[in-house]
């Protein structure tokens, strides 16, 4: 599924307004300049957001636009629902009257479940959360929970490799031989030590559990 351009630019517009309206309403021409998008286009998609109460405009010398609710009270899902015209990925999930197969179609259930999963995630991301990332210097396109988690794990792997520690699965870092202390399970280390002592007791070069022969 590809979201409409309206949803993507509408979300960017809302975040820009949230960021720059903290000291007062912002002009749409300034938003258009920062996002490098046509002012007329932004004004067009802003109408639906105003009707939904997500965006508020103010006339006068100090007029402009601001969010209709606090940033933590508006989710990305709220914006996408308005600009996509609903929360369904496909039309049959939204309107059974125009699909004769809808009552007994199992694939319709699939699309409804996918739509629900997508909006569950979008509803969990608020503009207040995005603003906090903006304040930390994160730019558009850089923010992604999955990507950030991957970077954190990669940094942890690099630190383990520098310290010569084992990976979580019990394997030593590349270039470092595994040691009994590197094993994930302490019992495995104890068993390895017992086996080594048993081999030493039999003498060098003599397989364990076999009696030594006398010539």
C-alpha positions in Angstrom: 0.0 0.0 0.0 1.2 3.5 -0.8 -0.2 6.4 1.2 -1.5 9.4 -0.8 0.8 12.3 -1.2 -1.7 14.3 0.8 -1.0 12.1 3.8 2.7 12.4 3.6 2.9 16.2 3.0 0.0 16.7 5.5 2.0 15.0 8.2 5.1 17.0 7.4 3.0 20.2 7.4 1.4 19.4 10.8 4.8 18.7 12.3 6.3 21.9 10.9 3.4 23.9 12.3 3.7 22.2 15.7 7.4 23.0 15.8 7.2 26.7 14.7 3.9 27.7 16.4 5.1 27.4 19.9 5.7 31.1 20.0 2.5 32.0 18.0 0.6 31.1 14.8 2.7 30.5 11.7 2.0 31.6 8.1 1.4 29.0 5.5 3.8 30.7 3.1 6.6 30.1 5.7 5.6 26.5 6.0 5.7 26.1 2.2 9.1 27.7 2.0 10.6 25.4 4.7 9.1 22.3 3.2 9.8 23.4 -0.4 6.1 22.8 -1.4 3.5 24.9 -3.1 1.6 27.1 -0.7 -1.6 26.5 -2.6 -1.2 22.8 -2.3 -0.7 23.0 1.5 -3.7 25.3 1.8 -5.8 22.8 -0.1 -4.9 19.8 2.1 -5.2 22.0 5.3 -8.9 22.5 4.7 -9.8 18.9 5.6 -7.6 19.1 8.7 -9.3 22.3 9.8 -12.7 20.7 9.3 -11.6 17.8 11.5 -10.4 20.2 14.2 -6.8 19.2 13.9 -5.7 22.6 12.6 -6.8 26.1 13.5 -6.4 29.3 11.5 -6.4 32.8 12.9 -7.0 36.0 11.0 -5.5 39.4 11.6 -2.1 41.0 11.8 -0.8 38.2 14.1 -2.8 35.5 12.3 -1.6 32.2 11.0 -2.0 28.5 11.7 -1.6 26.4 14.8 -2.6 22.9 16.0 -6.2 22.4 17.1 -5.1 20.3 20.1 -1.9 19.9 22.1 0.8 18.0 20.1 0.5 15.0 22.4 -3.2 14.9 21.7 -2.9 14.5 17.9 -1.5 11.3 16.4 -0.2 10.6 12.9 -3.1 8.3 12.5 -5.5 11.1 13.1 -4.0 13.1 10.2 -3.8 10.1 7.8 -7.4 9.1 8.5 -8.6 12.5 7.5 -6.4 12.8 4.4 -7.0 9.2 3.2 -10.7 9.5 3.7 -10.9 6.6 6.2 -8.9 3.9 7.9 -9.3 1.1 5.3 -6.6 0.0 2.9 -9.1 -1.1 0.3 -12.5 0.2 -0.6 -14.4 -3.0 0.2 -13.3 -2.8 3.8 -14.9 0.5 4.0 -18.1 0.1 2.0 -19.9 -3.3 1.7 -22.7 -1.9 -0.4 -20.5 -1.4 -3.5 -18.9 -4.9 -3.4 -21.1 -8.0 -4.0 -18.4 -10.3 -2.7 -18.0 -8.6 0.7 -20.3 -10.7 2.8 -18.5 -14.0 2.1 -15.0 -12.8 1.1 -12.2 -14.0 3.4 -9.6 -11.8 1.8 -11.6 -8.8 2.9 -10.9 -9.9 6.5 -7.1 -9.9 5.6 -7.3 -6.2 4.4 -9.3 -5.2 7.5 -6.7 -6.8 9.8 -3.8 -5.1 7.9 -5.6 -1.8 8.1 -6.1 -2.2 11.9 -2.4 -3.1 12.4 -1.2 -0.1 10.4 -3.4 2.4 12.2 -2.6 0.9 15.6 1.0 1.9 15.0 0.2 5.3 13.5 -2.1 6.1 16.4 0.7 5.3 18.8 2.9 8.1 17.3 1.9 11.6 18.4 3.2 14.9 17.2 4.4 15.6 20.7 6.7 12.6 20.4 7.9 13.8 17.0 8.6 17.2 18.4 10.8 15.7 21.0 12.8 14.0 18.3 13.0 17.4 16.4 14.4 19.0 19.6 17.1 16.4 19.7 18.2 17.3 16.2 16.6 14.3 14.3 15.7 15.3 10.8 12.9 14.1 8.4 13.6 10.6 7.2 16.1 9.7 10.0 13.6 8.8 12.6 12.5 5.1 12.7 12.2 2.9 15.8 13.4 -0.1 13.9 16.4 1.7 12.5 17.3 3.2 15.8 17.2 -0.2 17.5 19.4 -1.7 14.8 21.9 1.1 15.3 21.9 0.4 19.0 22.5 -3.3 18.6 25.3 -2.6 16.0 27.0 -0.3 18.5 26.7 -3.0 21.2 28.2 -5.6 18.8 31.1 -3.3 18.1 31.8 -2.8 21.8 31.7 -6.5 22.4 34.1 -7.1 19.6 36.5 -4.5 21.0 36.3 -6.1 24.4 36.7 -9.6 23.1 33.4 -10.6 24.6 31.1 -13.3 23.3 28.0 -12.6 21.3 24.6 -13.3 23.1 24.4 -16.8 21.4 27.7 -17.9 23.1 30.1 -17.3 20.1 33.2 -15.3 20.6 33.8 -12.1 18.7 35.6 -12.6 15.3 39.3 -13.2 15.8 38.9 -14.2 19.4 38.9 -17.9 20.4 36.1 -19.0 22.6 36.9 -19.4 26.3 35.0 -21.3 28.9 34.0 -18.0 30.5 32.4 -16.8 27.2 29.8 -19.5 27.2 26.3 -18.3 27.7 25.4 -21.0 30.3 27.7 -21.2 33.4 27.0 -25.0 33.6 28.6 -25.4 30.1 31.8 -23.7 31.4 31.9 -26.0 34.4 31.5 -29.1 32.2 34.2 -27.9 29.8 36.6 -27.4 32.8 35.8 -30.9 34.1 36.4 -32.5 30.7 39.8 -30.7 30.4 40.9 -31.9 33.8 39.9 -35.5 33.0 42.0 -35.4 29.8 45.0 -34.1 31.7 44.6 -36.9 34.2 44.9 -39.5 31.4 48.1 -38.0 30.2 48.9 -36.0 27.1 47.9 -37.6 23.8 45.8 -40.3 25.5 42.1 -40.3 24.6 39.8 -39.9 27.6 37.9 -42.9 28.9 40.4 -45.3 27.4 42.9 -47.2 29.6 46.6 -46.6 29.0 48.4 -49.6 27.6 51.7 -50.8 29.0 54.2 -52.1 26.5 
